[in-house]
Amino acid sequence: MGKKTQSVFMVEDDDNIREMTLYALNSSGFKCEGFADADSLRAALEIQTPSLILLDIMLPKEDGISILKRLRQAEKTKAIPIIMLTAKTSEMDRIKGLDLGADDYISKPFSVLEAIARIKAVLRRCESEGDEIKIGEISLHKDRRVVFAREKEIALTFKEFELLKYMMSANGVVLTRDMLLERVWGFDYLGESRTVDMHIKSLRQKLGEAGARIATVRNVGYKIE
């Protein structure tokens, strides 16, 4: 039997962006449907549960943050992977989205190739993970936003949690400082890569002996092994 076609719902009120993205996704093997607002999405979800939702934040009537919150609270939709589409300058929107359970975000304007790559990455991650990610003696629970090291709960800041989650999701892949800055701090972050080093140092300290799993790859970045 062949692999099941994965379905994507896209909620975007800009007709040009929506149609261009849907065309590219359909051409790449996804089965896609587009919606201009929350009402049309709600009606479609009564009939079908998609593999993933692309959700714009700036929408008429009900904004994307409100939709995300509602989807995460409903039993039927709480586990659907969701990628937020955000304005490049809206860091607070990205933080709200991630805090409410968004799996990733894409800053506008974006290329369809970037959208396809991020969709595939989120789907792979969600299929393999479920709610808990576990590497050795470190376990991270995405929904509850808690981390345990050697069965002891570790208190992390928002950025520390997102950094650890991204590194654990990569499962041994070496991540450059630029990749970590882009994913955790955002495309428009103007700070130094030293920010990553400082957060890695803090993570290692808080994780105790388990922090030794965060390996430095000289002149490249970091990985968890």
Residue frames relative to the residue before (quaternion, step in Angstrom):
aa qw qx qy qz dx dy dz
M 1.0000 0.0000 0.0000 0.0000 0.00 0.00 0.00
G 0.4449 -0.6933 0.4944 0.2774 3.58 -1.02 0.78
K 0.6319 -0.5344 0.4003 0.3934 3.53 -1.29 0.33
K 0.5285 -0.6453 0.4575 0.3081 3.56 -0.99 0.89
T 0.4649 -0.6724 0.5023 0.2819 3.58 -0.97 0.89
Q 0.3170 -0.7607 0.5368 0.1809 3.57 -0.80 1.00
S 0.2855 -0.7848 0.5353 0.1265 3.55 -0.93 0.96
V 0.1240 -0.7826 0.6086 0.0421 3.56 -1.09 0.81
F 0.1805 -0.7315 0.6475 0.1140 3.53 -1.03 0.91
M 0.0968 -0.7895 0.6038 0.0522 3.59 -0.92 0.90
V 0.1214 -0.7813 0.6105 0.0455 3.57 -0.77 1.09
E 0.2593 0.7416 -0.5507 0.2820 3.56 -0.29 1.35
D 0.3078 -0.7960 0.4911 0.1746 3.61 -0.62 1.07
D 0.5781 0.5422 -0.3927 0.4665 3.61 1.24 -0.16
D 0.4074 -0.7594 0.4541 0.2263 3.57 -0.36 1.27
N 0.6666 0.5203 -0.3155 0.4306 3.59 0.90 -0.89
I 0.6648 0.4896 -0.3008 0.4774 3.58 0.90 -0.95
R 0.6667 0.5211 -0.3054 0.4367 3.56 0.90 -0.95
E 0.7127 0.4607 -0.2722 0.4536 3.57 0.76 -1.01
M 0.6360 0.5262 -0.3317 0.4567 3.60 1.00 -0.78
T 0.6828 0.4845 -0.2865 0.4658 3.58 0.91 -0.94
L 0.6523 0.5151 -0.3165 0.4571 3.59 0.93 -0.85
Y 0.6265 0.5346 -0.3350 0.4577 3.58 1.00 -0.80
A 0.6741 0.4945 -0.2932 0.4638 3.59 0.90 -0.94
L 0.6701 0.5007 -0.3006 0.4582 3.59 0.94 -0.86
N 0.6452 0.5068 -0.3155 0.4767 3.58 0.96 -0.83
S 0.6598 0.5074 -0.2992 0.4666 3.58 1.04 -0.79
S 0.6914 0.4669 -0.2665 0.4828 3.57 1.24 -0.46
G 0.6868 -0.5269 0.2739 0.4190 3.56 1.24 0.28
F 0.5544 0.5791 -0.4101 0.4349 3.58 1.26 0.07
K 0.3212 -0.6846 0.6058 0.2472 3.56 -1.29 0.33
C 0.0106 -0.8661 0.4947 -0.0707 3.55 -0.26 1.28
E 0.0750 -0.7507 0.6536 0.0611 3.51 -1.31 0.58
G 0.2261 -0.7934 0.5541 0.1110 3.55 -1.06 0.75
F 0.0923 -0.7873 0.6094 0.0150 3.54 -1.16 0.74
A 0.3992 -0.7484 0.4892 0.2031 3.55 -1.06 0.81
D 0.8173 0.0815 -0.0258 0.5698 3.60 1.18 -0.35
A 0.7300 -0.4515 0.3086 0.4099 3.54 -1.37 0.15
D 0.6337 0.5596 -0.3426 0.4097 3.59 0.98 -0.81
S 0.6914 0.4652 -0.2875 0.4721 3.60 0.89 -0.90
L 0.6067 0.5311 -0.3506 0.4763 3.59 1.12 -0.62
R 0.6483 0.5342 -0.3175 0.4399 3.57 0.89 -0.95
A 0.6589 0.5094 -0.3079 0.4599 3.58 0.94 -0.88
A 0.6647 0.5051 -0.3043 0.4588 3.60 0.97 -0.85
L 0.6571 0.5245 -0.3110 0.4432 3.59 1.03 -0.78
E 0.5629 0.5777 -0.3871 0.4467 3.58 1.23 -0.33
I 0.7204 0.4317 -0.2262 0.4934 3.57 1.17 -0.63
Q 0.8249 0.0521 0.0455 0.5611 3.58 0.92 -0.95
T 0.2534 -0.7238 0.6182 0.1724 3.55 -1.20 0.64
P 0.2884 -0.7957 0.5053 0.1683 3.62 -0.43 1.15
S 0.6066 -0.5403 0.4328 0.3910 3.56 -1.32 0.21
L 0.7968 -0.0355 0.0772 0.5983 3.59 1.14 -0.73
I 0.2120 -0.7592 0.5999 0.1367 3.57 -1.22 0.54
L 0.2070 -0.7084 0.6617 0.1319 3.56 -1.06 0.91
L 0.0180 -0.8504 0.5219 -0.0639 3.57 -0.44 1.22
D 0.2991 -0.7534 0.5626 0.1627 3.56 -0.61 1.17
I 0.4521 -0.6880 0.4897 0.2873 3.59 -1.05 0.65
M 0.7417 0.3766 -0.2200 0.5096 3.61 0.87 -0.93
L 0.1964 0.7800 -0.5593 0.2003 3.56 -0.17 1.34
P 0.5437 -0.6020 0.4544 0.3681 3.62 -1.15 0.45
K 0.8099 0.2770 -0.2256 0.4652 3.58 -1.28 0.51
E 0.8030 -0.0842 0.1020 0.5811 3.59 0.38 -1.23
D 0.3518 -0.7667 0.4935 0.2120 3.61 -0.65 1.07
G 0.7050 -0.5113 0.3125 0.3793 3.54 -1.31 0.41
I 0.6082 0.5527 -0.3582 0.4430 3.60 1.06 -0.69
S 0.6585 0.5016 -0.2987 0.4748 3.58 0.97 -0.89
I 0.6410 0.5140 -0.3211 0.4709 3.59 1.00 -0.82
L 0.6371 0.5346 -0.3223 0.4521 3.57 0.95 -0.92
K 0.6568 0.5167 -0.3104 0.4531 3.58 0.88 -0.95
R 0.6711 0.4978 -0.2936 0.4644 3.58 0.93 -0.89
L 0.6557 0.5132 -0.3126 0.4571 3.58 0.97 -0.85
R 0.6810 0.4914 -0.2888 0.4596 3.58 1.01 -0.81
Q 0.6647 0.5027 -0.3026 0.4626 3.60 1.17 -0.46
A 0.6602 0.5139 -0.3053 0.4548 3.59 1.19 -0.53
E 0.5474 -0.6526 0.4199 0.3132 3.57 -0.86 0.97
K 0.6844 0.5202 -0.2879 0.4221 3.57 0.94 -0.93
T 0.8048 0.3086 -0.1261 0.4911 3.59 1.01 -0.77
K 0.4598 0.7386 -0.4279 0.2447 3.62 1.21 -0.24
A 0.7312 0.4308 -0.2456 0.4684 3.61 1.10 -0.58
I 0.4630 0.6787 -0.4618 0.3342 3.64 1.23 -0.03
P 0.4328 -0.6796 0.5171 0.2889 3.64 -0.79 0.90
I 0.0646 -0.8084 0.5851 -0.0048 3.58 -0.89 0.95
I 0.1168 -0.7576 0.6399 0.0538 3.56 -0.94 1.00
M 0.2912 -0.7698 0.5470 0.1533 3.56 -0.76 1.08
L 0.2555 -0.7157 0.6282 0.1670 3.55 -1.20 0.69
T 0.0068 0.8431 -0.5331 0.0698 3.58 -0.44 1.20
A 0.5504 -0.5593 0.4930 0.3757 3.53 -1.28 0.41
K 0.6055 -0.6195 0.3623 0.3439 3.56 -0.98 0.86
T 0.7277 0.4355 -0.2400 0.4724 3.59 1.10 -0.65
S 0.6064 0.6050 -0.3455 0.3831 3.62 1.23 -0.15
E 0.0662 -0.8307 0.5525 0.0151 3.58 0.41 1.22
M 0.6396 0.5403 -0.3376 0.4302 3.59 0.98 -0.80
D 0.6192 0.5331 -0.3428 0.4636 3.58 1.07 -0.70
R 0.6499 0.5102 -0.3213 0.4626 3.58 0.98 -0.82
I 0.6485 0.5122 -0.3197 0.4636 3.57 0.97 -0.86
K 0.6412 0.5141 -0.3235 0.4689 3.59 0.95 -0.85
G 0.6644 0.5224 -0.3002 0.4423 3.55 0.92 -0.96
L 0.6780 0.4775 -0.2919 0.4766 3.57 0.85 -0.94
D 0.6550 0.5221 -0.3105 0.4495 3.56 1.01 -0.82
L 0.7024 0.4458 -0.2609 0.4898 3.59 1.11 -0.66
G 0.6928 -0.5245 0.2695 0.4149 3.58 1.24 0.08
A 0.3508 0.7094 -0.5310 0.3029 3.60 1.16 0.40
D 0.4281 -0.7272 0.4806 0.2388 3.58 -1.01 0.79
D 0.7762 -0.0859 0.0678 0.6209 3.58 1.20 -0.48
Y 0.1859 -0.7586 0.6007 0.1706 3.56 -1.28 -0.03
I 0.1845 -0.7391 0.6350 0.1284 3.54 -1.28 0.48
S 0.3131 -0.7588 0.5422 0.1796 3.57 -0.81 1.00
K 0.3708 -0.7060 0.5631 0.2169 3.55 -1.06 0.85
P 0.5574 -0.2280 -0.7981 0.0185 1.53 -2.01 1.50
F 0.1570 -0.7935 0.5833 0.0740 3.57 -1.08 0.70
S 0.4456 -0.6524 0.5312 0.3059 3.55 -1.25 0.39
V 0.5660 -0.5993 0.4311 0.3670 3.59 -1.10 0.60
L 0.5973 0.5588 -0.3678 0.4423 3.59 1.11 -0.57
E 0.6317 0.5152 -0.3259 0.4789 3.57 1.05 -0.75
A 0.6439 0.5279 -0.3210 0.4513 3.58 0.95 -0.89
I 0.6594 0.5068 -0.3055 0.4637 3.58 0.91 -0.91
A 0.6574 0.5142 -0.3100 0.4554 3.59 0.92 -0.90
R 0.6872 0.4777 -0.2880 0.4655 3.59 0.90 -0.89
I 0.6171 0.5345 -0.3424 0.4650 3.59 1.04 -0.72
K 0.6678 0.4963 -0.3004 0.4664 3.58 0.87 -0.93
A 0.6567 0.5190 -0.3134 0.4486 3.59 0.97 -0.86
V 0.6681 0.4899 -0.3023 0.4714 3.59 0.93 -0.89
L 0.6523 0.5132 -0.3217 0.4557 3.59 0.93 -0.82
R 0.6396 0.5139 -0.3262 0.4696 3.59 0.98 -0.82
R 0.6711 0.5139 -0.2952 0.4455 3.53 0.92 -0.98
C 0.6989 0.4770 -0.2773 0.4551 3.57 0.87 -0.95
E 0.6291 0.5341 -0.3381 0.4525 3.59 1.05 -0.69
S 0.7416 0.4244 -0.2315 0.4651 3.57 0.98 -0.82
E 0.7363 0.4822 -0.2303 0.4152 3.58 1.11 -0.63
G 0.1612 -0.7156 0.6464 0.2100 3.50 0.55 -1.18
D 0.7656 -0.3314 0.2472 0.4929 3.58 -1.08 -0.64
E 0.7706 0.3590 -0.1848 0.4931 3.58 0.93 -0.88
I 0.1241 -0.7277 0.6683 0.0919 3.53 -1.13 0.80
K 0.0064 -0.8145 0.5792 -0.0322 3.57 -0.79 0.96
I 0.0526 0.7563 -0.6499 0.0527 3.55 -0.92 1.00
G 0.8242 -0.0782 0.0024 0.5608 3.54 -0.47 1.21
E 0.8066 -0.2451 0.2035 0.4980 3.55 -0.81 -1.02
I 0.5922 0.5387 -0.3753 0.4671 3.61 1.28 0.22
S 0.0275 0.7818 -0.6227 0.0190 3.59 -0.86 0.93
L 0.1181 -0.7903 0.6011 0.0141 3.54 -0.98 0.99
H 0.1678 -0.7827 0.5957 0.0667 3.57 -0.87 1.02
K 0.3737 -0.7808 0.4586 0.2009 3.56 -0.37 1.28
D 0.6957 0.4970 -0.2976 0.4248 3.59 0.78 -1.01
R 0.7512 0.3721 -0.2071 0.5043 3.58 0.91 -0.91
R 0.2941 -0.7877 0.4855 0.2393 3.57 1.33 -0.25
V 0.4852 0.6194 -0.4702 0.3998 3.56 0.81 1.07
V 0.1832 -0.7666 0.6099 0.0825 3.54 -1.21 0.66
F 0.1010 -0.7750 0.6213 0.0566 3.55 -1.06 0.82
A 0.0680 -0.7536 0.6522 0.0466 3.56 -1.13 0.77
R 0.8160 -0.0659 -0.0214 0.5739 3.57 -0.58 1.20
E 0.6846 -0.5337 0.2429 0.4330 3.55 1.04 1.04
K 0.5859 0.5286 -0.3862 0.4776 3.59 1.25 0.29
E 0.4244 -0.7090 0.4991 0.2609 3.58 -0.81 1.01
I 0.2071 -0.7869 0.5768 0.0723 3.54 -0.94 1.03
A 0.3186 -0.7478 0.5525 0.1845 3.60 -0.81 0.98
L 0.0113 -0.8091 0.5859 -0.0443 3.57 -0.63 1.18
T 0.4910 -0.6055 0.5253 0.3411 3.56 -1.24 0.46
F 0.7091 -0.4400 0.3260 0.4443 3.58 -1.31 0.21
K 0.7054 0.4623 -0.2729 0.4628 3.60 0.79 -1.01
E 0.6262 0.5315 -0.3436 0.4553 3.60 1.00 -0.75
F 0.6483 0.5125 -0.3189 0.4642 3.57 0.97 -0.84
E 0.6747 0.4918 -0.2995 0.4617 3.61 0.86 -0.95
L 0.6343 0.5289 -0.3240 0.4615 3.58 1.02 -0.80
L 0.6804 0.4797 -0.2877 0.4735 3.58 0.86 -0.95
K 0.6406 0.5333 -0.3260 0.4460 3.60 0.96 -0.84
Y 0.6732 0.4950 -0.2979 0.4616 3.57 0.91 -0.92
M 0.6733 0.4914 -0.3009 0.4633 3.58 0.92 -0.85
M 0.6642 0.4869 -0.3118 0.4738 3.61 0.97 -0.79
S 0.6216 0.5428 -0.3352 0.4546 3.59 1.08 -0.71
A 0.6418 0.5351 -0.3161 0.4493 3.58 1.11 -0.71
N 0.2154 -0.8569 0.4561 0.1065 3.57 1.36 -0.26
G 0.8323 -0.2277 0.0899 0.4972 3.57 0.58 1.19
V 0.5376 0.6107 -0.4118 0.4105 3.59 1.25 -0.21
V 0.4415 -0.6825 0.5124 0.2770 3.59 -0.97 0.86
L 0.1326 -0.7927 0.5939 0.0363 3.56 -0.82 1.08
T 0.3789 -0.7277 0.5241 0.2286 3.57 -0.77 1.03
R 0.6462 -0.5066 0.3878 0.4188 3.56 -1.26 0.33
D 0.6348 0.5339 -0.3340 0.4478 3.60 1.01 -0.78
M 0.6375 0.5196 -0.3254 0.4667 3.60 1.00 -0.80
L 0.6716 0.4915 -0.2962 0.4687 3.58 0.96 -0.88
L 0.6315 0.5256 -0.3295 0.4651 3.59 1.01 -0.79
E 0.6679 0.5141 -0.3014 0.4457 3.57 0.91 -0.95
R 0.7324 0.4495 -0.2469 0.4479 3.57 0.81 -1.02
V 0.7730 0.3712 -0.1962 0.4756 3.59 0.85 -0.92
W 0.7808 0.3172 -0.1688 0.5111 3.60 0.97 -0.83
G 0.5617 -0.6444 0.3693 0.3645 3.60 1.18 -0.34
F 0.6705 -0.5364 0.3540 0.3707 3.53 -1.26 0.60
D 0.7634 0.3993 -0.2035 0.4651 3.58 0.96 -0.85
Y 0.3616 0.7389 -0.4997 0.2712 3.61 1.23 0.30
L 0.2146 -0.8214 0.5226 0.0780 3.57 -0.76 1.08
G 0.4813 0.6888 -0.4251 0.3365 3.57 1.25 0.10
E 0.6231 -0.5520 0.4118 0.3708 3.55 -1.34 -0.10
S 0.6073 -0.5578 0.4202 0.3788 3.56 -1.24 0.45
R 0.5007 0.6523 -0.4183 0.3858 3.57 1.28 -0.30
T 0.5183 0.6351 -0.4042 0.4058 3.58 1.23 -0.46
V 0.6406 0.5174 -0.3194 0.4689 3.58 0.99 -0.84
D 0.6573 0.5234 -0.3130 0.4427 3.58 0.87 -0.96
M 0.6551 0.5164 -0.3112 0.4554 3.58 0.97 -0.85
H 0.6744 0.4795 -0.2954 0.4774 3.59 0.98 -0.83
I 0.6081 0.5354 -0.3498 0.4703 3.60 1.07 -0.68
K 0.6433 0.5254 -0.3176 0.4574 3.58 0.95 -0.89
S 0.6617 0.5035 -0.2987 0.4684 3.56 0.98 -0.89
L 0.6334 0.5344 -0.3223 0.4576 3.59 1.01 -0.85
R 0.6524 0.5219 -0.3142 0.4509 3.57 0.88 -0.94
Q 0.6643 0.5087 -0.3041 0.4554 3.56 0.95 -0.90
K 0.6959 0.4826 -0.2811 0.4515 3.57 0.87 -0.95
L 0.6832 0.4858 -0.2839 0.4655 3.60 1.06 -0.72
G 0.3730 -0.7489 0.4776 0.2682 3.58 1.24 -0.22
E 0.8350 -0.0950 0.0928 0.5340 3.59 -0.95 -0.88
A 0.6231 0.5547 -0.3387 0.4351 3.59 1.08 -0.70
G 0.5546 0.6326 -0.3821 0.3825 3.58 1.21 -0.44
A 0.5381 0.6284 -0.3979 0.3966 3.58 1.24 -0.34
R 0.5562 0.6112 -0.3908 0.4055 3.60 1.22 -0.29
I 0.6060 0.5084 -0.3583 0.4959 3.59 1.23 -0.35
A 0.1015 -0.8356 0.5399 0.0047 3.54 -0.27 1.28
T 0.3460 -0.7054 0.5809 0.2126 3.56 -1.10 0.77
V 0.1618 -0.7525 0.6313 0.0951 3.57 -0.88 0.98
R 0.4302 -0.7678 0.4102 0.2392 3.54 -0.19 1.32
N 0.8526 0.0925 -0.1309 0.4974 3.55 -0.97 1.03
V 0.6882 0.4411 -0.2925 0.4962 3.63 1.23 0.18
G 0.6656 -0.4631 0.3590 0.4622 3.60 0.42 -1.17
Y 0.6086 -0.5516 0.4332 0.3711 3.55 -0.97 -0.91
K 0.0165 -0.7631 0.6435 0.0567 3.52 -1.36 0.26
I 0.3219 -0.6908 0.5992 0.2452 3.56 -1.29 0.32
E 0.0141 -0.8226 0.5670 -0.0410 3.56 -0.70 1.06
